[in-house]
Amino acid sequence: MSKLNISRLTNENEDGAPAVSGISTFSSTAFLVPPSGTTAQRPEFVQPGMIRFNTDGAHLEYYNGVEWTEVVVANNDLDGGNRGLFGGGDQATPLANTMDYVTISSLGNAADFGDLSAQTEIPGACASSTRGIFGGGRSPATLNLSTISYVTISSTGNSTSFGSLSSGRRAPGGASSSTRGIFGGGINPSITNIIDYITISSEGNAVDFGDLSQSRRAPSSSSSSTRAIYCGGLSTAPATTSNVIDYITISTTGDAIDFGDLIESQFTGGACSNSTRALIGGGLTPSLINSIVFLTIASTGNAQDFGDLISPTGSLSSCSSSTRGVWAGGYISPTTQVNTINYVTILSTGNAIDFGDLTVARYGLAGLSNGHGGL
């Protein structure tokens, strides 16, 4: 094997680098600096396998022949894969403070993680690779909670106080990048279009981000590293289900922008994503539905059919890894909560498969993971 030791390589005019062919190994104690730039600065003429550093999302990405997609690094510290958490919910009597967890890459029943700081129904949730955040909801004593609490995903234990939302509300939609958590919409007591954000790594109160295009409660929300998506929900004047899809750029502030429409108007569905595709499963139209639809986050446009959940389910939660979307809990009739967990492979289409069961059957719970598409 031949070696080439060099600190700088340019062409004869020193206005670029020549092509170097046939090198199979780089050996260095230093580092390799790839090309970098924003999402808007992605090169126009590219070939499959080209790689760059995206400064908007702070991640490596490569061109797969169709689109730029994030280089995903799996977290192998948690039983071989990413961890999903499901917190709170309504288990009939009383409301739940239960938190369950699963290892997304495996199958099986959920295990107890710890307790939320209060019995809480319909909070919003988001996460970084280390912290899980729960915000808002309602408790037996308070109809519209402003409380934000957090957990360390790699451990187990009870949640710790983080701060407060800008206004107390239940049924906000949670989404995040690796650094920012976003809570959009909800009811407080009127249905609202408020969007708040937090910096996940530092405790403190939420700050105003902007507004959704339409006041909605219980929108289905998910994210890539750059965009948060808010789908459907229950809107006002009069109260009707919505088919509106909005998006925001997480690293900025400002009002949401139209993305497209859902196939049908719905709310309380569970949303999850990898870095390229968002899935929304179940919910109410107002009738219970089992449909799963998908969006390509980097583009705009209407939702497309993906497949079906195991059964029509409302007020369920969802989480994801780079490969799997997982839905948990909900209700299959106004008096029947379920402990069912379903999953799909995100990059394919098809119907959901049984994963296991929650520790407690309940609806109105929130889901998060340390492997979702915003990381």
C-alpha positions as CSV (number, residue, x, y, z in Angstrom):
1,M,0.0,0.0,0.0
2,S,1.4,3.4,-1.0
3,K,1.3,6.5,1.3
4,L,0.8,10.2,0.5
5,N,1.8,12.5,3.4
6,I,0.7,16.1,2.6
7,S,-0.7,19.1,4.5
8,R,-2.2,21.0,1.5
9,L,-3.2,19.9,-2.0
10,T,-4.3,22.4,-4.8
11,N,-4.3,22.4,-8.6
12,E,-1.7,24.2,-10.6
13,N,-3.6,27.5,-10.5
14,E,-4.3,27.2,-6.8
15,D,-8.0,27.9,-7.3
16,G,-9.2,24.4,-6.3
17,A,-8.2,20.9,-5.6
18,P,-7.5,18.3,-8.2
19,A,-9.2,14.9,-8.3
20,V,-7.3,12.2,-6.4
21,S,-8.2,8.7,-7.4
22,G,-7.4,5.3,-6.0
23,I,-6.9,6.2,-2.3
24,S,-8.7,3.7,-0.1
25,T,-7.4,4.7,3.4
26,F,-6.7,8.0,5.2
27,S,-4.6,7.6,8.3
28,S,-4.2,10.6,10.6
29,T,-4.3,11.6,14.2
30,A,-5.9,14.9,13.2
31,F,-9.3,15.2,11.4
32,L,-10.9,15.5,8.0
33,V,-12.8,18.7,7.2
34,P,-15.6,18.2,4.7
35,P,-17.3,20.9,2.6
36,S,-19.9,22.9,4.7
37,G,-22.7,25.3,4.2
38,T,-26.4,26.0,4.9
39,T,-29.3,24.0,3.5
40,A,-29.8,26.8,1.0
41,Q,-26.2,26.5,-0.2
42,R,-26.4,22.8,-1.1
43,P,-24.7,22.3,-4.5
44,E,-27.0,22.0,-7.5
45,F,-25.1,19.4,-9.5
46,V,-24.4,16.4,-7.3
47,Q,-23.8,12.7,-7.6
48,P,-24.8,9.9,-5.1
49,G,-22.3,9.5,-2.3
50,M,-21.3,13.2,-2.0
51,I,-21.0,14.3,1.6
52,R,-21.0,17.7,3.3
53,F,-21.6,19.3,6.8
54,N,-24.9,21.1,7.1
55,T,-24.4,24.2,9.3
56,D,-28.1,24.8,9.8
57,G,-28.7,21.4,11.4
58,A,-25.1,20.9,12.6
59,H,-24.9,17.4,11.1
60,L,-23.2,15.5,8.2
61,E,-25.4,14.8,5.2
62,Y,-25.0,12.8,2.0
63,Y,-26.7,12.8,-1.4
64,N,-28.4,9.4,-1.9
65,G,-29.3,9.9,-5.6
66,V,-32.7,11.5,-4.8
67,E,-32.2,13.9,-2.0
68,W,-29.8,15.1,0.7
69,T,-30.2,13.0,3.9
70,E,-28.7,13.1,7.3
71,V,-25.8,10.8,8.3
72,V,-27.5,9.0,11.3
73,V,-25.3,7.8,14.2
74,A,-27.1,5.2,16.3
75,N,-27.0,5.4,20.1
76,N,-25.8,2.0,21.2
77,D,-25.7,2.7,24.9
78,L,-29.4,1.7,25.6
79,D,-29.8,-2.0,25.1
80,G,-28.6,-1.8,21.6
81,G,-30.7,1.1,20.3
82,N,-32.7,4.3,20.8
83,R,-35.1,4.7,23.7
84,G,-38.7,5.8,23.4
85,L,-40.6,7.3,26.4
86,F,-44.4,7.6,26.9
87,G,-45.5,9.9,29.7
88,G,-48.8,10.9,31.4
89,G,-52.2,10.2,30.1
90,D,-55.8,9.4,31.2
91,Q,-56.2,5.9,32.7
92,A,-59.8,6.7,33.7
93,T,-59.3,7.2,37.4
94,P,-57.0,8.9,38.2
95,L,-55.0,10.7,35.6
96,A,-51.5,9.1,35.1
97,N,-48.1,10.3,36.1
98,T,-46.6,7.1,34.7
99,M,-43.6,7.1,32.3
100,D,-42.8,4.0,30.3
101,Y,-39.9,3.2,28.0
102,V,-39.1,0.9,25.2
103,T,-36.0,0.1,23.1
104,I,-37.2,1.0,19.7
105,S,-35.0,-1.4,17.7
106,S,-36.4,-4.4,19.7
107,L,-39.9,-5.7,20.4
108,G,-41.5,-6.3,23.7
109,N,-43.5,-4.7,26.5
110,A,-42.7,-1.3,27.9
111,A,-40.9,-1.0,31.3
112,D,-41.5,1.5,34.1
113,F,-39.2,4.6,33.8
114,G,-40.4,6.7,36.7
115,D,-43.1,9.4,37.4
116,L,-43.9,12.8,36.0
117,S,-44.0,15.5,38.7
118,A,-47.8,15.6,38.4
119,Q,-50.6,13.4,37.1
120,T,-50.9,14.9,33.6
121,E,-53.1,14.4,30.6
122,I,-52.4,15.6,27.0
123,P,-49.0,17.3,27.5
124,G,-46.6,18.1,24.7
125,A,-43.2,16.3,24.4
126,C,-39.9,16.8,22.7
127,A,-36.3,15.6,23.2
128,S,-32.6,16.0,22.5
129,S,-30.3,13.0,22.4
130,T,-30.0,13.2,26.2
131,R,-33.0,15.0,27.6
132,G,-36.7,14.3,27.3
133,I,-39.1,17.3,27.9
134,F,-42.8,17.3,28.8
135,G,-44.7,20.6,28.8
136,G,-48.3,21.7,29.5
137,G,-51.3,19.4,29.8
138,R,-53.9,19.2,32.5
139,S,-53.9,17.8,36.0
140,P,-56.7,17.0,38.5
141,A,-56.1,20.4,40.1
142,T,-55.2,22.6,37.1
143,L,-57.0,22.6,33.8
144,N,-54.2,24.3,31.8
145,L,-50.8,23.5,33.1
146,S,-47.8,25.7,32.3
147,T,-45.3,23.3,33.9
148,I,-42.3,22.0,31.9
149,S,-40.3,19.1,33.4
150,Y,-37.4,17.0,32.1
151,V,-35.8,13.6,32.4
152,T,-32.4,12.1,31.4
153,I,-33.4,9.6,28.8
154,S,-30.4,7.2,29.3
155,S,-31.3,6.7,33.0
156,T,-34.6,6.0,34.8
157,G,-36.2,8.1,37.4
158,N,-38.8,10.9,38.1
159,S,-39.0,14.1,36.2
160,T,-37.4,17.3,37.4
161,S,-38.7,20.9,37.1
162,F,-37.4,22.8,33.9
163,G,-39.5,25.9,33.8
164,S,-42.9,27.1,32.4
165,L,-44.6,27.7,29.1
166,S,-45.5,31.3,28.2
167,S,-49.1,30.4,29.0
168,G,-50.7,27.4,30.6
169,R,-52.4,25.2,28.1
170,R,-53.3,21.6,27.4
171,A,-52.8,19.6,24.1
172,P,-49.9,21.5,22.6
173,G,-47.8,19.8,19.9
174,G,-44.1,19.2,20.8
175,A,-41.2,19.0,18.3
176,S,-37.5,19.7,18.5
177,S,-34.0,19.8,16.9
178,S,-31.0,18.7,18.9
179,T,-30.9,22.1,20.7
180,R,-34.4,23.6,20.7
181,G,-37.8,22.4,21.9
182,I,-41.0,23.8,20.3
183,F,-44.5,23.7,21.7
184,G,-47.3,24.8,19.2
185,G,-51.0,25.3,19.7
186,G,-53.2,24.0,22.5
187,I,-56.1,25.3,24.5
188,N,-55.9,27.8,27.4
189,P,-59.0,27.9,27.8
190,S,-59.6,29.0,24.2
191,I,-57.9,27.2,21.3
192,T,-54.7,29.1,20.6
193,N,-52.0,29.5,17.8
194,I,-49.1,30.2,20.3
195,I,-45.7,28.8,19.5
196,D,-43.1,28.7,22.3
197,Y,-39.5,27.5,22.3
198,I,-36.9,26.4,24.9
199,T,-33.2,25.7,24.8
200,I,-33.3,22.0,25.9
201,S,-29.8,22.0,27.5
202,S,-30.6,24.8,29.9
203,E,-33.5,25.1,32.3
204,G,-35.8,28.1,32.1
205,N,-39.1,29.4,30.9
206,A,-40.3,29.2,27.3
207,V,-40.0,32.2,25.0
208,D,-42.4,33.3,22.2
209,F,-41.5,31.9,18.8
210,G,-44.4,33.1,16.7
211,D,-47.9,31.8,15.7
212,L,-49.4,28.8,13.8
213,S,-51.4,29.8,10.7
214,Q,-54.5,28.6,12.5
215,S,-55.4,28.3,16.2
216,R,-55.5,24.5,16.9
217,R,-55.4,22.1,19.8
218,A,-53.9,18.6,19.6
219,P,-52.0,19.0,16.3
220,S,-49.8,16.1,15.3
221,S,-46.2,17.4,15.4
222,S,-42.7,16.1,14.4
223,S,-39.5,17.4,13.0
224,S,-36.3,17.1,11.0
225,S,-33.2,18.9,12.2
226,T,-34.3,22.1,10.5
227,R,-38.1,22.0,10.3
228,A,-40.9,21.4,12.7
229,I,-44.2,20.2,11.2
230,Y,-47.7,20.8,12.7
231,C,-50.5,18.7,11.1
232,G,-54.3,19.0,11.6
233,G,-55.8,19.6,15.1
234,L,-59.1,20.9,16.3
235,S,-59.7,24.5,15.2
236,T,-62.1,27.2,16.2
237,A,-65.1,29.2,14.9
238,P,-66.8,26.7,14.9
239,A,-64.8,23.9,16.5
240,T,-63.9,21.6,13.6
241,T,-61.1,19.2,12.7
242,S,-58.4,20.7,10.5
243,N,-56.4,19.4,7.5
244,V,-53.9,22.3,7.6
245,I,-50.1,21.4,7.7
246,D,-47.8,24.2,8.8
247,Y,-44.0,24.3,9.1
248,I,-41.4,26.5,10.9
249,T,-37.6,26.7,10.6
250,I,-36.6,25.7,14.2
251,S,-33.4,27.7,14.3
252,T,-35.2,31.0,13.6
253,T,-38.3,32.6,15.1
254,G,-41.5,33.7,13.2
255,D,-44.9,32.6,12.2
256,A,-45.6,29.2,10.6
257,I,-45.8,28.8,6.8
258,D,-48.3,26.6,4.8
259,F,-46.9,23.2,3.9
260,G,-49.9,21.5,2.4
261,D,-52.9,19.5,3.5
262,L,-53.7,16.2,5.2
263,I,-55.7,13.6,3.2
264,E,-58.6,14.2,5.7
265,S,-59.2,16.7,8.5
266,Q,-58.2,15.1,11.9
267,F,-56.8,15.7,15.4
268,T,-55.2,13.7,18.3
269,G,-53.2,11.6,15.9
270,G,-49.6,10.5,16.8
271,A,-46.8,11.9,14.7
272,C,-43.1,10.8,14.4
273,S,-40.3,11.2,12.0
274,N,-36.8,10.4,10.8
275,S,-34.6,13.0,9.2
276,T,-36.5,12.9,5.9
277,R,-40.1,11.6,6.4
278,A,-42.9,12.4,8.9
279,L,-45.7,9.9,9.7
280,I,-49.1,10.7,11.2
281,G,-51.1,7.8,12.5
282,G,-54.6,7.5,13.9
283,G,-56.8,10.2,15.5
284,L,-60.3,11.5,15.0
285,T,-62.1,13.0,12.0
286,P,-64.2,13.1,14.4
287,S,-64.7,9.4,14.0
288,L,-61.8,7.2,15.1
289,I,-59.4,6.3,12.2
290,N,-56.5,3.9,11.7
291,S,-54.9,5.5,8.7
292,I,-51.2,6.4,8.6
293,V,-50.0,9.2,6.2
294,F,-46.6,10.5,5.4
295,L,-44.8,13.7,4.3
296,T,-41.4,14.5,2.9
297,I,-40.2,17.1,5.4
298,A,-37.7,18.9,3.2
299,S,-40.3,19.6,0.5
300,T,-43.9,21.0,0.7
301,G,-47.0,19.3,-0.4
302,N,-50.0,17.2,0.6
303,A,-49.8,14.1,2.8
304,Q,-49.8,10.6,1.1
305,D,-51.2,7.3,2.2
306,F,-48.7,5.0,4.1
307,G,-50.8,2.2,5.6
308,D,-52.9,1.5,8.6
309,L,-52.5,1.1,12.4
310,I,-53.7,-2.2,13.9
311,S,-57.0,-0.6,14.9
312,P,-58.7,2.8,14.7
313,T,-57.3,4.7,17.7
314,G,-57.6,8.2,19.0
315,S,-55.5,10.3,21.4
316,L,-52.4,8.1,21.1
317,S,-48.7,9.0,21.3
318,S,-45.7,8.3,19.0
319,C,-41.9,8.3,18.9
320,S,-39.3,7.1,16.5
321,S,-35.7,6.1,15.6
322,S,-34.1,6.7,12.2
323,T,-35.8,3.5,11.0
324,R,-38.9,2.8,13.0
325,G,-42.1,4.8,13.9
326,V,-43.8,3.6,17.1
327,W,-47.4,4.4,18.3
328,A,-48.6,3.7,21.9
329,G,-51.8,3.8,23.9
330,G,-54.9,5.8,23.0
331,Y,-58.5,4.7,23.0
332,I,-60.6,2.5,20.6
333,S,-63.9,3.7,22.0
334,P,-64.8,6.6,24.4
335,T,-64.7,4.1,27.3
336,T,-61.9,1.8,26.2
337,Q,-58.3,2.8,26.8
338,V,-55.7,0.5,25.3
339,N,-52.1,-0.4,26.1
340,T,-51.2,-1.4,22.5
341,I,-47.9,-0.5,20.9
342,N,-47.6,-0.6,17.1
343,Y,-44.6,0.0,14.8
344,V,-43.7,0.5,11.1
345,T,-40.5,0.8,9.1
346,I,-40.5,4.5,8.2
347,L,-38.8,4.3,4.7
348,S,-41.2,1.7,3.4
349,T,-45.0,1.8,3.3
350,G,-47.4,-0.7,4.8
351,N,-49.5,-1.6,7.8
352,A,-48.4,-1.4,11.4
353,I,-47.2,-4.5,13.3
354,D,-47.6,-5.3,17.0
355,F,-44.7,-4.2,19.1
356,G,-45.8,-5.0,22.7
357,D,-47.8,-3.3,25.5
358,L,-47.6,-0.3,27.8
359,T,-47.4,-0.9,31.5
360,V,-50.8,0.9,31.9
361,A,-53.6,1.3,29.3
362,R,-54.2,5.1,28.8
363,Y,-54.9,7.8,26.3
364,G,-53.8,11.5,26.1
365,L,-50.2,10.5,26.7
366,A,-47.1,12.1,25.1
367,G,-44.2,10.3,23.3
368,L,-40.5,11.2,22.7
369,S,-37.2,9.6,21.9
370,N,-33.5,10.2,21.7
371,G,-33.4,9.0,18.1
372,H,-36.0,11.1,16.3
373,G,-35.6,13.0,13.0
374,G,-34.7,16.3,14.6
375,L,-31.4,15.0,16.0
